[in-house]
Amino acid sequence: MKLNYKRTLLVGMAFLSISAFWQLYDSVVPLILKKTFQIGDTVAGVIMSLDNVLAVFLLPLFGKLSDRTSTPLGKRMPFILFGTVCAVVLMNLLPVMDHRIALVPFVVVLGLLLISMGTYRSPAVALMPDVTPKPLRSKGNAIINLMGTLGGVFVLLANNFLIGKQADGRADYQLLFIAVSALMAVAVLILLIFVKENKLASEAAAINAELDAKQPAAEEPAKNSSGLTKEMRTSLMLILFSVFFWFMGYNAVTTSFTKYVDVRWGYDLKEASNCLMVGTVAAVISYLPVGMLSSRFGRKRMIQMGVAMLALGFLAASFFPTFNAGVYVVFALVGISWAMINVNSYPMVVEISKNGDVGKYTGFYYTFSMSAQIVTPILSGFLLEHVGYHTLLPYAAIMVAISFVTISLTRHGDSRPEAPKDKLEAFDVGDD
């Protein structure tokens, strides 16, 4: 049985579209809030966390709704199409409100836009497992993540070329929003034309049924109702709190870095985007060696190394008095560190959930990561506004350092994965 790489690349168009939008959102919206509407960093942090607040409610809701949907286009495709069309229209209204300095319409449109994105995020992610047989989902997930990375890189590159100037000297993001919305529309149109969801899902379901019939019945775990011992539950909570704290640090930087570069170093969005792109590319390049090293040294040890490097990277960046080439080196290390953490953290949760409900434990993982991304823009924004921008990187370093303590105390979830049979499997950062 072999993965159909071409088809999986086409399925990944949905995730490419989503990732492009969120990269644009994180890069530009904080600058509009600050430069155009003169909103303080605490309130801006609240606004920037709204997407994660909505995600906690919308992702499970629309995931379940799509499970129960049946149409000639499939059960996921209608949500993907509806959400994308709404998002493409609404997102191009944001720069119009920016031009007019119309705060209330801007916030209203932004809220509707975030709801639109929430309607199809879960269905888009669920599409790949629907059309991919179980044994091939690891490779499929790797391709999906790579497609998402391409969407983010497109936006980071576009930031260098598609930002103009308005008459009053403020940045003009209209062309940038048009380019990203066009990418999203084209990606989903390709998905609609070439991916026949019902047919592919039926084929995958038939293969899965055949494979399940060949498997012996699983034995019930000789444990409590959760399937976990007390020690395993403790380790699970420690891993989840580790996820919470390293997202507290990492997301604080990704949310406010464009403002930090502007205020602290006096550079614009282009330099900030280049830094983030260096980190993203470094992470992608490092997935393969990280996967190989994890198979040799174990997940926990690789996460510990990644957390230590990430905390030191943020701390080192805080000592740069101005922007220079050394910042790129630091962000390359940040990207590698994040790959070491991200590749191994979700599998540790899955390892513990072997005798339980994997979907439920996946929900735990995203609840903790999203909760961090709700809290940290507000908390870090308060520090930026009332203490100073010099607090951002030390704050991130401290939060990441706390996660080193919690992950070090774990005693479960660290079975050493087998070396990947296929180089592509090393890019996988999460599976069912």
C-alpha positions in Angstrom: 0.0 0.0 0.0 1.4 3.3 -1.1 0.4 6.9 -0.4 -0.9 8.8 -3.4 1.4 11.8 -3.0 -0.2 13.9 -5.8 -3.7 13.5 -4.3 -2.4 14.3 -0.8 -0.7 17.5 -2.1 -4.1 18.5 -3.5 -5.9 17.8 -0.3 -3.2 19.9 1.5 -4.4 22.9 -0.5 -7.0 23.5 2.2 -4.4 23.7 4.9 -2.1 25.9 2.7 -5.0 28.3 2.5 -5.6 28.3 6.3 -1.9 28.7 7.1 -1.5 31.6 4.7 -4.4 33.5 6.4 -3.0 33.0 9.9 0.4 34.2 8.9 -1.1 37.3 7.4 -3.3 37.8 10.5 -0.3 37.6 12.9 1.9 39.8 10.8 -0.4 42.7 9.9 -3.3 43.0 12.2 -1.2 43.9 15.3 0.4 46.7 13.2 -2.9 48.1 12.1 -4.3 48.1 15.6 -1.2 50.0 16.8 -0.4 52.3 13.9 -3.9 53.2 12.6 -6.1 52.9 15.7 -3.6 53.7 18.4 -4.8 50.8 20.5 -2.8 50.0 23.6 -1.0 46.7 23.7 -3.2 45.2 26.4 -6.4 45.8 24.4 -4.6 44.7 21.2 -3.6 41.5 23.0 -7.3 40.9 23.8 -8.3 41.4 20.2 -5.5 39.1 19.0 -6.6 36.3 21.3 -10.1 36.4 20.0 -9.3 33.8 17.3 -8.2 31.3 19.9 -11.3 32.0 22.1 -13.5 31.4 19.2 -11.5 28.3 18.2 -12.2 26.6 21.5 -15.9 26.7 20.7 -16.1 26.7 16.9 -13.6 24.0 16.1 -15.3 21.2 18.0 -18.8 22.4 16.9 -18.1 22.5 13.1 -16.0 19.4 13.3 -19.1 17.5 14.7 -21.4 19.3 12.2 -19.2 18.2 9.3 -19.2 14.6 10.7 -23.0 14.5 10.3 -23.2 16.3 6.9 -23.8 14.4 3.7 -23.9 16.3 0.3 -22.9 15.5 -3.3 -19.7 17.4 -2.6 -18.9 15.5 0.5 -19.2 16.2 4.2 -16.1 18.5 4.6 -16.1 20.3 1.3 -19.2 22.5 1.8 -17.7 23.9 5.0 -14.4 24.5 3.3 -16.0 26.3 0.4 -18.4 28.4 2.5 -15.7 29.4 5.0 -13.2 30.3 2.3 -15.6 32.4 0.3 -16.7 34.4 3.4 -13.1 34.8 4.5 -11.9 36.0 1.1 -14.6 38.7 0.9 -14.3 39.8 4.5 -10.5 40.0 4.7 -10.3 42.4 1.8 -12.6 44.8 3.8 -9.9 45.1 6.5 -7.5 47.3 4.6 -10.5 49.5 3.5 -11.3 50.1 7.1 -7.7 50.7 7.8 -7.6 53.4 5.0 -10.7 55.1 6.5 -9.5 54.7 10.1 -12.9 53.2 10.9 -12.4 51.3 14.2 -15.8 49.9 14.9 -16.4 48.5 11.3 -12.8 47.1 11.4 -13.5 45.2 14.7 -16.9 44.0 13.4 -15.4 42.7 10.1 -12.5 41.1 12.0 -14.9 39.3 14.2 -16.9 38.0 11.3 -13.7 37.0 9.5 -12.5 35.0 12.5 -15.9 33.2 12.7 -15.6 32.4 9.0 -12.2 30.8 9.5 -13.5 28.8 12.4 -16.3 27.3 10.4 -13.9 25.4 8.1 -10.7 24.9 10.0 -11.7 21.5 11.6 -13.4 20.2 8.4 -10.3 21.1 6.4 -8.0 19.3 8.9 -10.3 16.2 9.0 -10.3 15.9 5.2 -6.9 14.2 5.0 -7.7 11.3 7.4 -11.1 10.9 5.7 -9.5 10.1 2.3 -6.3 8.4 3.5 -6.1 4.8 4.8 -5.0 4.5 8.4 -1.5 3.1 7.8 -0.6 6.0 5.5 -1.9 8.9 7.6 1.5 9.7 9.1 3.0 10.4 5.7 -0.2 12.2 4.7 0.0 14.4 7.7 3.6 15.2 6.9 2.6 16.5 3.4 -0.3 18.5 4.9 2.1 20.3 7.3 4.6 21.0 4.5 1.7 22.5 2.5 0.8 24.7 5.4 4.4 25.8 5.7 4.4 26.8 2.0 1.3 29.0 2.7 3.1 30.8 5.5 6.3 31.3 3.5 4.3 32.8 0.6 2.9 35.5 3.0 6.3 36.2 4.5 7.8 36.7 1.1 4.8 38.8 -0.1 5.4 41.1 2.9 8.7 42.2 1.2 7.1 43.3 -2.1 3.4 44.1 -1.7 3.2 46.7 1.0 2.8 50.3 -0.2 2.3 53.7 1.3 -0.9 55.7 1.9 -1.1 59.4 1.5 -0.6 60.0 5.2 2.5 57.9 5.3 0.9 54.8 6.9 1.6 51.4 5.3 -0.9 50.3 2.7 -1.7 46.5 3.0 -4.4 46.3 0.2 -2.2 44.5 -2.4 -1.0 42.1 0.3 -4.5 41.2 1.3 -5.6 40.8 -2.3 -2.6 38.5 -3.0 -3.3 36.3 0.0 -7.0 36.1 -0.6 -6.3 35.1 -4.3 -4.0 32.4 -3.1 -6.7 31.1 -0.7 -9.3 31.1 -3.5 -7.1 29.4 -6.0 -6.0 26.8 -3.5 -9.6 25.8 -2.6 -10.7 25.9 -6.2 -8.0 23.4 -7.1 -9.2 21.3 -4.1 -12.8 21.4 -5.4 -11.9 20.5 -9.0 -9.4 17.7 -8.4 -10.4 16.1 -5.0 -13.7 14.1 -5.2 -14.3 13.7 -1.5 -17.1 11.2 -1.5 -15.4 8.8 -3.9 -12.0 9.0 -2.1 -13.6 8.7 1.4 -15.5 5.6 0.3 -12.3 4.0 -1.0 -10.4 4.8 2.2 -13.2 3.5 4.4 -13.3 0.2 2.5 -9.6 -0.2 3.0 -9.8 0.7 6.7 -12.7 -1.8 7.2 -10.6 -4.6 5.5 -7.6 -3.8 7.7 -9.7 -3.7 10.9 -11.2 -7.1 10.1 -7.7 -8.5 10.0 -6.8 -7.1 13.5 -7.4 -9.2 16.6 -9.8 -7.8 19.1 -8.1 -5.4 21.5 -7.9 -6.4 25.2 -9.5 -4.1 27.8 -6.9 -2.3 29.9 -6.5 -3.6 33.4 -6.7 0.0 34.8 -9.3 2.4 35.9 -12.1 3.8 33.8 -9.7 6.3 32.1 -7.3 3.5 31.2 -4.5 5.3 33.0 -2.7 4.8 36.2 -2.2 7.6 38.7 1.5 8.0 37.5 0.4 8.1 33.8 -2.2 10.8 34.6 0.4 12.8 36.4 2.7 12.6 33.4 -0.1 13.5 31.1 -0.9 16.7 33.1 2.8 17.6 33.2 3.1 17.2 29.4 0.0 19.3 28.9 1.2 22.1 31.2 4.5 22.0 29.3 2.6 22.5 26.1 0.8 25.4 27.8 4.0 27.2 28.9 6.0 26.8 25.7 3.1 28.1 23.7 2.8 31.0 26.2 6.4 32.0 25.3 6.4 31.2 21.6 3.0 32.7 20.7 3.8 35.9 22.6 6.8 36.4 20.2 4.9 35.5 17.0 2.0 37.7 17.9 4.0 40.9 18.9 7.2 40.5 17.0 6.3 42.8 14.1 5.5 45.6 16.7 8.7 44.8 18.6 10.9 45.2 15.5 9.2 48.5 14.8 9.4 50.0 18.3 12.7 48.5 19.6 14.8 48.4 16.5 13.1 50.9 14.2 12.6 48.5 11.3 9.4 47.7 9.4 7.4 44.6 8.6 9.9 43.4 5.9 12.7 42.8 8.4 10.3 41.1 10.9 8.9 38.9 8.1 12.5 37.9 7.1 13.3 36.9 10.6 10.2 34.8 10.9 10.8 33.2 7.5 14.3 32.2 8.5 12.9 30.5 11.6 10.2 28.8 9.5 12.7 27.5 6.9 15.1 26.4 9.5 12.3 24.4 11.2 11.3 22.7 8.0 14.9 21.8 7.1 15.5 20.4 10.6 12.4 18.1 10.7 14.3 15.2 9.1 17.4 15.2 11.5 15.1 15.9 14.5 13.1 12.8 13.5 16.3 10.7 13.3 17.7 12.0 16.5 14.4 11.4 18.3 14.5 7.8 17.3 17.9 7.5 18.9 17.7 9.6 22.0 14.0 9.7 22.8 11.2 12.3 22.6 11.6 13.7 26.1 15.3 14.4 25.7 14.8 16.0 22.4 12.1 18.2 23.8 14.4 19.2 26.7 17.1 20.2 24.3 14.7 22.1 22.2 13.1 23.9 25.2 16.6 24.9 26.5 17.7 26.2 23.1 14.4 28.1 22.6 14.6 29.8 26.0 18.3 30.7 25.4 17.4 31.9 21.8 14.7 34.3 23.1 17.0 35.5 25.9 19.9 36.1 23.4 17.7 38.1 21.0 16.7 40.4 23.9 20.3 41.6 24.1 20.4 42.9 20.6 20.3 46.8 20.9 19.5 47.1 17.2 18.7 44.8 14.2 21.7 43.1 12.6 22.6 39.8 10.8 23.0 38.1 14.2 19.2 38.2 14.7 18.8 35.9 11.7 21.2 33.4 13.3 19.2 33.5 16.5 15.9 33.0 14.7 17.3 30.0 12.8 18.1 28.4 16.2 14.6 29.3 17.3 13.1 27.5 14.3 15.2 24.4 14.9 14.3 24.5 18.6 10.6 24.8 17.9 10.8 21.8 15.5 12.5 19.7 18.2 9.6 20.5 20.5 6.7 20.4 18.0 7.7 17.1 16.4 7.8 15.2 19.7 5.2 16.8 22.0 2.0 15.6 20.4 3.3 12.0 20.0 4.1 11.9 23.8 0.4 12.6 24.5 -0.7 10.0 22.0 1.7 7.5 23.6 0.0 7.9 26.9 -3.4 7.6 25.3 -2.8 4.2 23.7 -5.3 2.5 26.0 -7.8 5.3 25.9 -9.5 7.5 23.4 -6.9 9.1 21.1 -9.4 11.8 19.9 -10.1 12.8 23.5 -6.5 13.2 24.3 -5.9 15.1 21.1 -8.6 17.5 22.4 -6.7 17.9 25.6 -3.5 18.8 23.7 -5.3 21.6 21.7 -7.2 22.8 24.7 -4.0 23.6 26.5 -2.2 25.0 23.5 -5.1 27.3 22.5 -5.6 28.3 26.1 -2.0 29.6 26.2 -2.7 31.5 23.0 -5.7 33.1 24.6 -3.8 34.2 27.7 -0.4 35.2 26.4 -1.3 38.0 24.0 -3.2 39.7 26.8 -0.5 39.2 29.5 2.4 40.0 27.3 0.5 42.9 25.8 -0.1 44.3 29.3 3.7 44.2 29.9 4.5 45.8 26.6 2.1 48.7 27.3 2.8 49.3 31.0 6.4 48.2 31.4 8.0 48.4 28.0 8.8 46.5 24.8 12.0 45.2 26.4 9.9 42.7 28.4 8.7 40.7 25.4 11.7 38.4 24.8 12.6 37.8 28.5 9.0 37.1 29.2 9.0 34.4 26.4 12.3 33.0 27.7 10.9 32.6 31.2 7.7 31.0 30.1 9.6 28.5 28.0 12.0 27.8 30.8 9.1 26.9 33.1 8.1 24.2 30.6 11.6 22.7 30.9 10.8 22.0 34.6 7.4 20.4 33.9 8.6 18.2 30.9 11.6 17.0 33.0 9.3 15.7 35.6 7.3 13.4 33.2 7.8 9.7 33.4 5.6 8.4 30.6 5.1 9.0 26.9 8.7 8.8 26.1 9.0 5.5 24.2 11.6 6.0 21.5 9.9 6.0 18.1 11.3 3.8 15.4 13.5 5.4 12.8 11.3 6.6 9.9 11.1 4.2 7.0 10.5 7.0 4.7 12.3 10.4 4.9 8.9 12.1 4.6 7.7 10.6 7.9 10.3 12.7 9.7 8.2 15.8 8.9 5.1 14.4 10.7 4.1 16.4 13.7 0.9 14.7 14.7 -1.1 11.6 13.8 -4.4 10.0 14.8 
